[in-house]
């Protein structure tokens, strides 16, 4: 980044930070990825796909949502490179992508919700469905 003439000189620390700063475009990319966190259904769907590969019909049943609604969320997740799909005959199966972005988001989800194993759900008065 080009040096910036700041109105107040408080030392060189901020100049060093800005010289090594990610580009504004990189922050936009991160912002778009983090938008996936803004919808609970999409977040839950992604979490499911981190643990299994599944078709839209079964995902719809698991999510208690219509297939078009699930497909909409899958399109968003796929556009963010968080999930991938494969076709087997007429069925399309989805799973979490094997990339750093998807792994980091999965870890973040797990840490933020302090995931409880399904066998422990309800024992402590906590829900295990995220």
C-alpha positions, -999 to +999 in steps of 0.1 A: +000+000+000+011+035-007+022+056+024-005+077+039+001+112+053-018+112+085-030+144+101-013+134+135+021+118+138+019+092+166+049+072+155+056+047+128+035+018+142+004+025+121+025+030+090+040-005+094+005-020+100-009-004+069+021-014+047+014-050+056-024-047+055-046-070+034-061-052+004-097-038+006-107-065-018-095-092+006-116-077+033-146-078+009-140-115+002-139-122+040-170-102+045-189-122+019-177-155+035-188-143+070-223-135+056-228-172+055-228-170+093-258-146+092-284-172+085-291-199+111-305-224+086-276-220+062-252-223+091-269-255+104-270-269+068-233-263+064-226-279+098-245-310+088-225-312+055-193-310+075-203-344+090-219-362+061-226-362+024-263-359+016-289-353-011-313-323-012-344-345-004-328-358+028-314-324+037-349-310+033-363-336+057-334-330+082-339-292+080-377-294+080-376-271+049-388-273+014-364-286-013-363-252-030-354-234+002-326-259+009-314-256-027-312-218-023-290-222+008-269-248-010-263-224-038-251-197-014-227-221+003-215-234-030-209-199-042-187-193-012-167-224-019-178-239+014-195-270-001-190-292-032-214-315-050-212-347-070-238-364-092-246-401-090-272-408-116-302-385-110-291-377-074-268-348-065-249-352-032-234-323-012-207-322+014-184-296+029-155-287+007-120-299+017-104-265+019-090-242+046-120-219+044-145-246+051-124-262+078-119-228+096-156-220+094-165-255+108-141-251+136-155-216+144-190-230+145-180-258+168-162-235+191-189-208+192-218-231+199-198-254+222-212-284+203-227-311+225-227-347+213-263-359+204-262-384+232-257-356+258-283-332+244-310-324+269-291-338+299-278-304+309-309-286+297-290-276+265-302-282+230-278-301+206-293-287+174-273-255+173 
